């Protein structure tokens, strides 16, 4: 999985795998989920991430629990 932040667009993107999205659904609250041709999730995008305090680029910390 990859995590990207586009500062210009203020979008936080979780990329689960490199696949071409065939469909996308806009969820309430500024969340967009993209799916491949098999209806498996490819990405989740959070719009206005820093404005909604979902992400602060100055305090970047990622924790992965296994």
Helices and strands as residue ranges (DSSP letters): E 2-6, E 11-15, E 23-27, E 31-35, E 41-47, G 57-59
